[in-house]
């Protein structure tokens, strides 16, 4: 288990942001608003940043 990742507040905030953006996208899609595509892109960008941060934390943990 990667406890350094689970203890990282920045990683948790990135993941929460991606969930919020995905939720907003779903609500906009239900309302037939085409702006949901922008929020999907934001959610994917946040997920990519979260994966990058998790891989950096994992590499730093393995070097110790």
C-alpha positions as CSV (number, residue, x, y, z in Angstrom):
1,X,0.0,0.0,0.0
2,X,1.3,3.5,-0.8
3,X,0.7,5.3,2.4
4,X,2.6,8.4,1.4
5,X,0.1,8.9,-1.4
6,X,-2.9,8.4,0.9
7,X,-1.4,10.9,3.4
8,X,-0.8,13.6,0.7
9,X,-3.3,16.4,1.1
10,X,-2.5,17.8,-2.4
11,X,-3.2,14.5,-4.0
12,X,-6.6,14.3,-2.2
13,X,-7.5,17.8,-3.3
14,X,-6.7,17.0,-6.9
15,X,-8.8,13.8,-6.8
16,X,-11.7,15.7,-5.1
17,X,-11.5,18.4,-7.8
18,X,-11.7,15.8,-10.6
19,X,-14.8,14.3,-8.9
20,X,-16.4,17.7,-8.6
21,X,-15.7,18.5,-12.2
22,X,-17.1,15.2,-13.3
23,X,-20.2,15.7,-11.2
24,X,-20.8,19.1,-12.7
25,X,-20.3,17.6,-16.2
26,X,-23.0,15.0,-15.5
27,X,-25.4,17.7,-14.2
28,X,-24.8,19.9,-17.3
29,X,-25.3,16.9,-19.6
30,X,-28.6,16.0,-17.9
31,X,-29.7,19.6,-18.6
32,X,-28.7,19.3,-22.3
33,X,-26.0,22.0,-21.9
34,X,-23.0,21.6,-24.2
35,X,-20.7,23.1,-21.6
36,X,-20.3,19.7,-20.0
37,X,-17.5,18.9,-22.5
38,X,-15.3,21.5,-20.9
39,X,-15.8,20.1,-17.5
40,X,-15.0,16.6,-18.7
41,X,-11.7,17.9,-20.1
42,X,-11.0,19.6,-16.8
43,X,-11.7,16.4,-14.9
44,X,-9.4,14.5,-17.2
45,X,-6.6,17.1,-16.7
46,X,-7.0,16.8,-13.0
47,X,-6.8,13.0,-13.1
48,X,-3.6,13.3,-15.2
49,X,-2.1,15.6,-12.6
50,X,-3.1,13.3,-9.8
51,X,-1.6,10.3,-11.5
52,X,1.6,12.2,-12.2
53,X,1.8,13.3,-8.5
54,X,1.2,9.8,-7.3
55,X,3.9,8.4,-9.5
56,X,6.4,11.0,-8.2
57,X,5.5,10.2,-4.6
58,X,5.9,6.5,-5.3
59,X,9.3,7.0,-6.9
60,X,10.4,9.1,-3.9
61,X,9.2,6.5,-1.5
62,X,11.0,3.7,-3.2
63,X,14.3,5.6,-3.2
64,X,14.3,5.9,0.6
